[in-house]
Amino acid sequence: MNVFGELATVVAGLVLAVTLFWLNLWRAVLVLFPASVRVEPEAPADQMELPEACEPQARQLRALGFVPLGSHEEKPRLRAATRSYDYAHPGERVFATLHLGPDQQPRLYLLTPLAPEGFVITAGYRRASLDIPGRYRAGGLEDAAPDRLLRAHLKRLEGLTPTGDFTWEGRVATGRSWYRGLGQKEIRRQNLPGLLWTVAALAIVASAFLGGRAR
């Protein structure tokens, strides 16, 4: 291979490495610093601007007895904030949160904090299961309607002790608690591939420079 061919190969490798690095760096940061995600209130219920795509599920939630609380944003480092739209069923002690997924399709999950510490999370989309007996239950029922999701969530709460303030402020506090506590295990598991790709990208760059010096 002539010198221009070698140079083109090195440049292509570096471009690939830099692209991988920037695409995955925010996930690597999440693995290392999961508590760095900021959870902030965005708008109260009477000012909440629900996306049109979320309206059908919002109507079903209200029919089930959920009341709108407001919206909040979750902002990881190096990533745009994600806006979520929150509801609560104080009688059943369940939060419901709507948001748009990466494909701009509506997603719904139910959340209940536990005493003295813990969470039960039931998502209406694919979500890896995680079970820490008596403290943490997370999983998903793909494409489940809100009524079916609520039944499944309440079933998974059996034998556990719900706690918390089922208000807008309580929902924001619960989100912060999740990122600072037991949610970190799930965050790290979900984003570990991003950390591995970031390390791989750095290895490619290091190899290119060290290889060049060796020659």
N, C-alpha and C positions, 0 to 999 in steps of 0.2 A: 504493500500500500504506500502511495507517495505521501509527501508531507501534507498536501492539501486534503487528502482523504482522511489522514489521521486527525488533522485539525478539525475537520467537519464532524468527525465522530465524537471528539472531545466536547466541542461546542454543543452538539445535540444532547450529549449526556448531561452537561451542565444545565442546559435549559430544562430538561426533564426533571433534574434534581431540584432546581429552584422552584419549579411549578409544584412538585410534590410537597416541598417544604412549606410553601405558603398556603397550599390548600389544607394541610393537615396540622399546621402549627397551633391553631386555636384548640384543636382536640388534644394535642399534647399538653397544652396549658391546663385544660380541664382535668386531665389525669393527675397532673402534679399539684394543681391548686383548685380543687372543685369548689371550695368555699368562696372563690373569687367572683362567682356569678352574682351580679346585682339583681335583686328582686325589688321592684319599685311600683307603687300604685300609679295607675295611669288616668283613669276617669271613673267617677261614681256611676251608679246604675242609671241615673236619669240623663247622663251624658255619654253613655257607652255607645260607640258606633260599631255595631255588630256587622261583620261582613255578610253580604247577601247569601253566600254559600253556607253560612252557619245557621241561617234562619230556621230551616226545617227542624233541625235538632233542638234549637232553642225553644221552639213551640212545644215540642214533645217534652222537654224538661219542665216547662211551666205546667203542662197538663199533669205531670207526675207530682206536682207540689213544690218544685224548686222555685226559688225567687232569685232574681238577678241581684248581684252584689256590686259589680263594677268590673273594670279591666285592670290588668297589671302587665308589666313588661319584665322579661328576664334577659339580662345582657351579659353574655360571656365576654371575656377579654378578646379583642381582635375579631369580634363578630357583631353583626347588627343585632339589635334587640328583637326578641320575639314577643308579640302581643297576645295575651290570653284573655278570655272573657269568662268571668266566674259567676257561678250560681251556688246556692246552698239549699239543703233540705234540713232545717234545724231539727225537725221531728225525728228523722232517720239518722241525723248526725253525719251528713255526707256533703262534701263539696263536689260540684261538677264544673269542669273547665273545658271550654271550647277553644280551639285555635286552628290555624291553617298549617297543614304539613308542608314539607318541601315541594310537594306537587300541587300546592294551593288547594288541596281538598280538605274539607272540614274533618277535624279529629276531636274526639271526646274522651276524657278520662274522669273517673271518680276517685276521690281521695278522702280518707279519714285519718286524722292523727290519733295515736293511741297513748294511753297512760301506762306507765310513767314516761315511756319514750317509744316511738315507733310509728309505722304508717301501714295502711292498706291502700293499694292503688290498683284499680281495675280499668284497663283501657279498652276502647272499642276498636282497636287496631292492633297489628302485630307488635308485641312487646315481649322481650325475653322474660321468663319467669325467674323470680328470686324469692326464696322463702327462708327467713330466719325465725325459727319457731317462737311464737309469742310476741314477736317484735316487728316483723316486716313481711308483708306479702304483696308481691307485685306480679302482674301478668296481664295478658290481653285476651279478648274475645274478638277476633277479627270480624268487622262489619256487623257487630251486634247493635241492635236498636237500643235506644236509651232505656226502655222498660226492662228488657232482658239484661242489660248491663247492670241496672240497679239491683235486680233480683240476685244476680251473681255476686255483686259486691256485698250485699247484706248477708248472703250465705257465708262469704269468706270472713265476715266480721264476727261470726258466732264464736263465743268463748273468749273474745277479746274485749277490752274496755276502751270505747271511744272517749276522746276528750277534746277540748279546744273551744274556742269562741267562733261560732259559725256566722261571722260577719265579714265584711270586706277587709277590715283591718286584720281579722283573724286569719283570713285566707292568705294575705301577704306574709304575715308572720309564719304561717305554716310552710309556705314556700321557702322562706329564708332558713327555717329550721331544717328542712329537707336537705338543702345544699350544704349545710354546716354539720349535719349529723349522719344518720343512717343512709341517706341517699347517696353518699359519697361512694359506697361500694358499687352501686349500680352505675353511677356516672363513670367510674374508672373502667368497669367492665365494658360499657358501651363504647368508650372512646379509646381503648387500648390500641386498636389498629391504627388510629391516627398518630399515636406516639411512636409506634413501630415504623410507620412510613416516614415520619419526621427524622428518626434516627437513620433510616436507610438513605434518605436524601442527603443528610450530612456526611454519611459514609461515602456516597458517590462523589461529592465535592472534594472530600479529603483525599480520596483515591486519585482523582484527576490531578490535583496539585502535587501530591507526593510522587505519583507516577511520572509527572512531568519533570520534577526535580531529579528523579533517579536517572532519567535519560540524559 
